[in-house]
Amino acid sequence: MVETVRGQVSGEALGKTLMHEHIFVSDHELEQTFPTAYAVDVDAQVAHAANRVVLLAEVGFTTLVDLTVLGLGRKIKLIQRVAELTTVNIIVATGAYVLRDLPHPLQLRGPGRTMFGGMEPMVELFVNDITCGIAGTGVKAGILKCATDRFGLTKDVERTLRATARAQLATGVPISTHTNAAKKVGLDQQRVFAEEGVDLRRVVIGHSGDSDDLDYLMALLDGGSYLGMDRFGLDYFLTLEKRIQVVAELCARGFADRLVLSHDSCCANIAYSAQEIGRMVPDHDLTLIHREVLPGLRRHGGSEEQIQLMLVENPRRILSPGSAG
């Protein structure tokens, strides 16, 4: 069984799945410290998000994975409200989006040269979200999330990766990552996870679709992980057509069973208005894969069996706790 916002569902019930999306991205400190500048119309946000998720259901998708964690302003209670307004299964994550430094309280204690020392507190926090539920809501996380970006493997980033790995080993849920593909940091993630004993078949190296460096992508695949081809519509990393070509090439090489598709889209983000993001990336929404990517893959020789693998079978294997991937 797989944990969703509305409770457990079977792996077979997941259907077509987007593996890397966001419903709400926020900054709780900004909202509380400068409420005038960063005021949020919660009801409007929920209605807008629900409308976008409903459109996803209308084009045949049944599950969405929301990878919003610490550092991105996770709002589980609002996601619950969205879930009540749609039939789509929403799977939420635990973990931490740390690009360089942990929040100060976490810097002060834990392994390494910290002020108070002790065990890694993040492991217990993540495991509790998975086994007991998040913030008193009863909603359990079904996946772990961590990040490595332009700063590389800083001390706090490595701590976060190792804590994520240990939480994975304790619970069996998969890991999905944020990466800077240009810097090839997915290889660092795989190394750290392997050192901690994680089966790399339980890992999705996210934002791999930002790269057309096939040597890098093949190295990740050789490590055993899935690749997140998950930023369709964000052309300033790589154009839509080039992303489609890379996926088609990997499918032609026999790796459709190691790829998952998504957009890294956000229904509401404190950093910008819907109008602003609409002007910058007008096609970046939850239905772009249905509208443009799947027809493009078919034009490049992609088969219906390969599409089924990337959208249905691979997500089911990844999200089923304890699966060998």
C-alpha positions as CSV (number, residue, x, y, z in Angstrom):
1,M,0.0,0.0,0.0
2,V,1.1,3.6,-0.8
3,E,0.4,6.5,1.5
4,T,-1.5,9.4,0.0
5,V,-3.1,12.6,1.5
6,R,-6.5,10.8,1.7
7,G,-5.0,7.5,3.1
8,Q,-3.5,4.3,1.7
9,V,-4.1,3.1,-1.9
10,S,-2.7,0.0,-3.6
11,G,0.2,0.4,-6.0
12,E,-2.1,-0.7,-8.8
13,A,-4.5,2.2,-8.1
14,L,-1.8,4.8,-8.8
15,G,-2.3,4.8,-12.5
16,K,-0.6,7.5,-14.6
17,T,1.7,9.4,-12.2
18,L,3.6,12.6,-12.2
19,M,6.6,12.0,-10.0
20,H,7.9,15.6,-9.3
21,E,5.5,18.4,-8.8
22,H,4.6,21.1,-6.2
23,I,1.2,22.3,-5.2
24,F,2.3,25.1,-2.8
25,V,5.8,26.5,-2.4
26,S,6.1,29.1,0.4
27,D,8.3,30.7,3.1
28,H,6.7,30.6,6.5
29,E,9.1,33.1,7.9
30,L,8.4,35.7,5.2
31,E,4.7,35.2,5.6
32,Q,4.8,35.8,9.3
33,T,7.5,38.5,9.4
34,F,6.2,40.6,6.6
35,P,2.5,39.8,6.3
36,T,1.6,42.9,4.3
37,A,4.2,42.3,1.6
38,Y,3.7,38.5,1.5
39,A,0.0,38.2,2.3
40,V,-1.6,35.0,1.1
41,D,-5.2,34.6,0.0
42,V,-5.5,31.0,1.2
43,D,-8.9,30.3,-0.2
44,A,-7.9,31.7,-3.6
45,Q,-4.7,29.6,-3.6
46,V,-6.6,26.4,-2.7
47,A,-9.2,27.0,-5.5
48,H,-6.5,27.8,-8.1
49,A,-4.5,24.7,-7.1
50,A,-7.5,22.5,-7.1
51,N,-8.5,23.7,-10.6
52,R,-5.1,22.8,-12.0
53,V,-5.1,19.4,-10.4
54,V,-8.7,18.7,-11.7
55,L,-7.4,19.5,-15.2
56,L,-4.7,16.8,-14.7
57,A,-7.4,14.3,-13.9
58,E,-9.3,15.3,-17.0
59,V,-6.4,14.2,-19.2
60,G,-6.2,10.8,-17.6
61,F,-3.6,11.2,-14.7
62,T,-4.6,9.8,-11.4
63,T,-1.6,10.5,-9.1
64,L,0.7,13.4,-8.3
65,V,3.8,13.4,-6.1
66,D,4.3,16.6,-4.3
67,L,8.0,17.0,-3.3
68,T,7.7,20.1,-1.1
69,V,9.7,19.7,2.1
70,L,11.5,21.7,4.7
71,G,13.1,24.7,2.9
72,L,10.2,25.0,0.4
73,G,7.4,25.8,2.9
74,R,5.4,22.6,3.0
75,K,1.7,23.2,3.7
76,I,0.0,19.8,4.4
77,K,-3.3,21.2,5.6
78,L,-3.8,23.2,2.4
79,I,-2.8,20.2,0.4
80,Q,-5.5,18.3,2.2
81,R,-8.0,20.9,1.2
82,V,-6.9,20.5,-2.5
83,A,-7.2,16.7,-2.2
84,E,-10.8,17.1,-1.0
85,L,-11.6,18.9,-4.3
86,T,-10.2,16.4,-6.7
87,T,-10.0,12.6,-7.4
88,V,-6.2,12.7,-7.9
89,N,-4.1,10.8,-5.4
90,I,-1.6,13.2,-3.9
91,I,1.6,11.7,-2.3
92,V,3.6,14.1,-0.1
93,A,7.2,14.0,0.9
94,T,9.4,14.5,3.9
95,G,13.1,15.5,3.9
96,A,14.9,18.8,3.5
97,Y,15.7,21.1,0.5
98,V,19.2,22.2,1.6
99,L,21.4,23.9,-1.0
100,R,24.2,24.9,1.3
101,D,23.3,25.4,5.0
102,L,20.9,23.7,7.3
103,P,18.5,25.9,9.4
104,H,20.4,27.2,12.4
105,P,18.8,24.9,15.1
106,L,19.9,21.9,13.0
107,Q,23.4,23.2,12.6
108,L,23.9,23.3,16.3
109,R,23.4,19.6,17.1
110,G,24.1,16.4,15.3
111,P,27.1,14.5,14.0
112,G,30.4,16.2,13.2
113,R,31.7,19.4,14.7
114,T,28.4,20.8,16.0
115,M,28.0,22.8,19.2
116,F,25.9,20.2,21.1
117,G,26.9,17.0,19.2
118,G,24.7,13.9,19.4
119,M,22.8,11.8,16.9
120,E,21.4,13.2,13.7
121,P,18.0,14.8,14.6
122,M,16.8,14.8,11.0
123,V,16.5,11.0,10.8
124,E,13.9,10.9,13.6
125,L,12.1,13.9,12.1
126,F,11.9,12.2,8.7
127,V,11.0,8.8,10.0
128,N,8.2,10.3,12.2
129,D,6.7,12.0,9.1
130,I,6.6,8.6,7.4
131,T,5.5,6.3,10.2
132,C,3.3,8.6,12.4
133,G,2.2,11.4,10.2
134,I,3.0,15.1,9.5
135,A,2.3,18.0,11.9
136,G,-0.6,16.3,13.6
137,T,-2.6,15.9,10.4
138,G,-2.4,12.1,10.2
139,V,-1.1,12.4,6.7
140,K,2.0,10.2,6.2
141,A,4.8,10.9,3.8
142,G,5.3,8.4,1.0
143,I,8.7,9.5,-0.3
144,L,11.9,11.3,0.9
145,K,13.4,14.4,-0.8
146,C,16.8,15.9,-0.6
147,A,18.9,18.3,-2.8
148,T,22.4,19.0,-4.1
149,D,22.9,22.0,-6.3
150,R,25.4,24.7,-7.3
151,F,27.2,24.7,-4.0
152,G,28.0,21.0,-4.3
153,L,28.4,18.6,-1.4
154,T,28.7,21.0,1.5
155,K,28.9,19.7,5.1
156,D,25.2,20.4,5.7
157,V,24.2,19.0,2.3
158,E,26.1,15.8,2.9
159,R,24.5,15.6,6.4
160,T,21.1,15.9,4.8
161,L,21.8,13.2,2.2
162,R,23.0,10.8,4.9
163,A,20.0,11.5,7.1
164,T,17.7,10.9,4.1
165,A,19.5,7.6,3.4
166,R,19.1,6.4,7.0
167,A,15.5,7.3,7.0
168,Q,15.1,5.4,3.8
169,L,16.7,2.3,5.3
170,A,14.5,2.6,8.3
171,T,11.2,2.9,6.4
172,G,11.6,1.5,2.9
173,V,10.1,4.5,1.2
174,P,12.0,5.8,-1.9
175,I,14.2,8.9,-2.3
176,S,13.7,11.5,-4.9
177,T,16.3,14.2,-5.3
178,H,16.8,17.7,-6.6
179,T,20.1,18.1,-8.6
180,N,22.0,20.6,-10.7
181,A,22.5,18.4,-13.7
182,A,25.1,20.8,-15.3
183,K,27.4,20.1,-12.3
184,K,26.7,16.3,-12.4
185,V,25.9,16.2,-8.7
186,G,23.7,13.2,-9.1
187,L,26.9,11.1,-9.1
188,D,27.7,12.6,-5.6
189,Q,24.3,11.7,-4.4
190,Q,24.6,8.1,-5.6
191,R,28.0,7.7,-3.9
192,V,26.7,9.0,-0.6
193,F,23.6,6.9,-0.7
194,A,25.6,3.8,-1.6
195,E,28.0,4.4,1.3
196,E,25.0,4.4,3.6
197,G,23.8,1.1,2.2
198,V,20.8,2.4,0.2
199,D,19.7,0.3,-2.8
200,L,20.1,2.8,-5.6
201,R,17.1,1.2,-7.3
202,R,15.1,3.0,-4.6
203,V,16.4,6.4,-5.7
204,V,15.2,8.8,-8.4
205,I,17.9,11.3,-9.4
206,G,15.8,14.3,-10.1
207,H,16.2,17.0,-12.8
208,S,18.3,14.6,-14.9
209,G,16.2,15.8,-17.8
210,D,18.0,19.2,-17.6
211,S,21.0,17.5,-19.3
212,D,21.6,16.3,-22.8
213,D,25.0,14.9,-21.7
214,L,24.3,11.2,-22.4
215,D,27.6,10.1,-20.8
216,Y,26.4,11.6,-17.5
217,L,23.0,10.1,-17.8
218,M,24.3,6.7,-18.7
219,A,26.7,6.9,-15.7
220,L,23.6,7.5,-13.4
221,L,21.7,4.6,-15.0
222,D,24.8,2.4,-14.6
223,G,24.6,3.2,-10.9
224,G,21.1,1.7,-10.8
225,S,18.9,4.7,-10.1
226,Y,15.9,6.0,-11.9
227,L,16.2,9.3,-13.8
228,G,13.7,12.1,-13.2
229,M,13.0,13.6,-16.6
230,D,10.9,16.0,-14.7
231,R,11.2,19.6,-15.8
232,F,9.2,19.7,-19.1
233,G,8.3,23.3,-19.8
234,L,11.3,24.9,-18.1
235,D,13.0,25.8,-21.3
236,Y,15.7,27.9,-19.7
237,F,17.4,24.7,-18.5
238,L,16.8,22.8,-21.7
239,T,14.3,23.2,-24.5
240,L,11.2,21.1,-24.7
241,E,12.2,19.5,-28.0
242,K,15.7,18.6,-26.7
243,R,14.2,17.1,-23.5
244,I,11.9,14.9,-25.7
245,Q,14.9,13.9,-27.9
246,V,16.9,12.8,-24.9
247,V,14.1,10.7,-23.4
248,A,13.5,9.2,-26.9
249,E,17.2,8.3,-27.2
250,L,17.3,6.7,-23.7
251,C,14.2,4.7,-24.6
252,A,15.8,3.6,-27.8
253,R,18.8,2.4,-25.8
254,G,16.5,0.3,-23.7
255,F,16.1,2.4,-20.5
256,A,12.4,3.2,-20.6
257,D,12.1,1.1,-17.5
258,R,14.4,3.5,-15.6
259,L,12.8,6.9,-16.4
260,V,9.9,8.9,-14.9
261,L,8.3,12.0,-16.3
262,S,7.1,15.2,-14.7
263,H,7.1,19.0,-14.9
264,D,8.4,20.4,-11.5
265,S,5.4,22.7,-11.8
266,C,4.0,24.7,-8.9
267,C,0.3,25.7,-8.5
268,A,1.2,28.6,-6.1
269,N,4.6,30.0,-5.3
270,I,5.4,32.8,-2.9
271,A,8.3,33.9,-5.2
272,Y,6.0,34.9,-8.1
273,S,2.4,35.5,-9.1
274,A,0.5,33.2,-11.5
275,Q,0.6,36.0,-14.0
276,E,4.4,36.4,-13.7
277,I,5.2,32.8,-14.2
278,G,2.6,32.5,-16.9
279,R,4.5,35.2,-18.9
280,M,7.9,33.5,-18.3
281,V,6.9,29.9,-19.0
282,P,3.4,29.9,-20.5
283,D,3.3,26.2,-21.2
284,H,4.6,25.0,-17.8
285,D,1.5,23.4,-16.2
286,L,0.4,19.9,-15.2
287,T,-1.0,18.9,-18.6
288,L,2.1,19.7,-20.8
289,I,3.3,16.1,-20.8
290,H,-0.1,15.0,-22.1
291,R,-0.4,17.8,-24.6
292,E,3.1,18.0,-26.0
293,V,5.6,15.5,-24.6
294,L,3.7,12.3,-25.3
295,P,3.0,13.2,-28.9
296,G,6.6,14.3,-29.3
297,L,7.9,11.0,-28.0
298,R,5.6,9.1,-30.4
299,R,7.0,11.2,-33.3
300,H,10.5,10.2,-32.2
301,G,9.6,6.5,-32.2
302,G,8.5,6.1,-28.7
303,S,6.1,3.2,-28.2
304,E,3.0,3.0,-26.1
305,E,4.7,0.3,-24.0
306,Q,7.5,2.7,-23.2
307,I,5.1,5.5,-22.3
308,Q,3.2,3.0,-20.0
309,L,6.5,2.1,-18.3
310,M,7.5,5.8,-17.6
311,L,4.1,7.0,-16.5
312,V,2.6,3.9,-14.8
313,E,4.8,0.9,-14.1
314,N,8.0,2.7,-13.0
315,P,6.2,5.0,-10.5
316,R,4.3,2.1,-9.1
317,R,7.5,0.2,-8.5
318,I,9.2,3.2,-7.0
319,L,6.4,4.2,-4.7
320,S,5.6,0.8,-3.3
321,P,7.4,0.7,0.0
322,G,10.2,-1.9,0.2
323,S,10.1,-2.6,-3.6
324,A,13.4,-3.6,-5.2
325,G,12.8,-0.9,-7.8
